Amino acid sequence: MLNLLGEFECRIDAKQRLTLPVGLLRQLPSADQGHLVINRGFERHLVLYPISEWQKISQEINQLNLYQRRNREFARYFYRGASELKPDSQQRILLPRRLLHYAEIQDCAILFAYANRIEVWSPDRYTTQLGDEPEDFAELAETIMGYTNQPGTIPTNNDG
């Protein structure tokens, strides 16, 4: 299972190319290093996937019942703008103009890598979306991650 990690600030040149950071390239499986897919994210950002991860996601979406209208709408929107990218010899990728416009990215981008994806954000949107930790982050973590009673874990109550 792929587990990308990191946050990188990158410049976008006048030709709409972004140089992939070495620290991120090292994390990509060797089979995927020359082949990525980019598409729209759910919160007005972009998402880069190594091709092997994109194929897994596509497989899931392609199993939807396309006789159902909501499934067709989701598939169309999810695939809208999706493009294959191959880094050049200097590890630059050419970002599609329409996707840059969608994400309001101009001359700088924040790459936020986690799990099987690399999110590409405009710095302003990134700060707005992720810059302020919620006041109730501990409560959110408890709700999302649930309770565990695994050996070696710390009890969550003060019963002794």
Residue pairs with C-beta under 8 A, 6 or more apart in sequence:
1 116
2 29
2 50
2 52
2 53
2 115
2 116
3 114
3 115
3 116
4 24
4 27
4 28
4 113
4 114
4 115
4 116
4 117
4 118
5 27
5 113
5 114
6 21
6 23
6 24
6 27
6 111
6 112
6 113
7 110
7 111
7 112
7 113
8 21
8 23
8 24
8 110
8 111
8 113
9 108
9 109
9 110
9 111
9 123
10 18
10 19
10 20
10 21
10 108
10 109
10 110
10 111
11 18
11 19
11 107
11 108
12 18
12 95
12 100
12 105
12 106
12 107
12 108
12 109
13 92
15 94
16 94
16 95
16 96
16 97
16 100
17 88
17 92
17 93
17 94
17 95
18 92
18 93
18 95
18 109
18 120
19 90
19 91
19 92
20 87
20 91
20 92
20 93
21 111
22 91
24 111
24 113
24 118
25 33
25 91
27 113
28 50
29 50
29 52
31 52
32 50
32 51
32 52
32 53
33 87
34 86
34 87
35 50
35 51
35 84
35 85
35 86
36 48
36 49
36 50
36 51
36 54
36 84
36 85
36 86
36 87
36 93
37 48
37 49
37 51
37 54
37 82
37 83
37 84
37 85
38 46
38 47
38 48
38 49
38 82
38 83
38 85
38 93
38 95
38 96
38 99
38 120
39 46
39 47
39 49
39 78
39 79
39 80
39 81
39 82
39 83
39 99
40 46
40 47
40 77
40 78
40 80
40 81
40 82
40 99
40 102
40 103
41 47
41 103
41 119
41 120
43 125
43 129
44 102
44 103
44 104
44 125
45 103
45 119
45 120
45 121
45 122
45 125
45 126
45 129
46 95
46 99
46 100
46 102
46 103
46 105
46 119
46 120
46 121
47 117
47 118
47 119
47 120
48 85
48 111
48 117
48 118
48 119
48 120
49 57
49 116
49 117
49 118
50 116
51 84
53 116
53 117
56 116
61 74
61 75
61 78
61 79
64 71
64 74
64 75
65 71
66 72
66 75
81 96
81 98
81 99
81 102
83 96
83 99
85 93
85 94
85 95
86 93
87 93
95 105
95 120
100 106
103 120
103 121
103 122
103 125
104 122
104 124
104 125
105 120
105 121
105 122
106 122
108 122
108 123
109 120
109 121
109 122
109 123
110 120
110 121
110 122
110 123
110 126
111 118
111 119
111 120
111 121
112 118
112 119
112 121
112 126
112 130
113 119
121 129
121 130
134 140
142 156
147 156
